[in-house]
Amino acid sequence: MIEDSNQPNSGRLNLASESGEEFTKADEVNGLVYFTPPSGWGVLGLQEIYNFRELIWTLAARDLKVRYRQTAIGVIWAILQPLAMMTIFTVMFRLMGRVPVEEGVPYVVAVLCGLLPWQLFASTLNSASGSLVEHQNLIAKVYFPRAVLPIASMAGGIVDFTIGFSLLALAMMWYGVAPTWAMLLIPAFILLTLVASLAAGLWLSALNAIYRDIGYVVPFVLQVGFFLSPVVYETDALIPPEYRLIYSLNPMVGVIDGLRWAALGHTPPAIGSMLVSLGCLLLVLLGGMAYFRQVERHLADRI
């Protein structure tokens, strides 16, 4: 909670959490508290972001309330979008006479295993990349960790994914896909999808705050990334073996291949390719956290 206690008796601006904890990263001069922006190339202050968890929940709840306002069918869009995409690609590949998945795997189920995490990634990344610009008036007025904004903006995509996942569950029951022990790993790969979108979102939100061109680049990057990730095909069914390690430099390759394997329980992804993808994801995350912290120092002046 942000508390303005600049009253005649105290004469200071105070920032406190719900628990009453005061943030002391500041200097006090003549009764006024000046908050010092973070310096250096260190990673984000995770403890400080956690202290502002109430603000994250407030912003996320507000975004959810306006997300489907004035829509006729509301959250049903979360099902219609993957259903329409699944139908289009199923018809298209059947007309082409080749279904790019492992033999014996229902294509409808396989493509949903790719579409749902990709749409979660694309939706949360798109929201996160514009979050700082959208809240520039708030940034200019009060102090809070700016990373709160891209984190809070991811709530809508998570709700859509949760609703859309029911479509995958129905498809698996319809095609008789039996659950295996690997399904226990589905939450881990969903979490990795969110980490990937946050990693890219930190980079793009900070860049978009300085260069508005990024707002035009993000939709194009997502369109290209859709076909460079195993969303509507399986890696082993389409990518030649000699190119798979290079292909795995895309962090979403390991995430989608992993989630598809966890849901279907068929041939697991190669360990080498998975490690390459997860290693790249870690590098993007650490780089995004460091760059965001660096830009955060001057954000209120440049946005």
Disulfide bonds with the S-S distance in Angstrom:
none
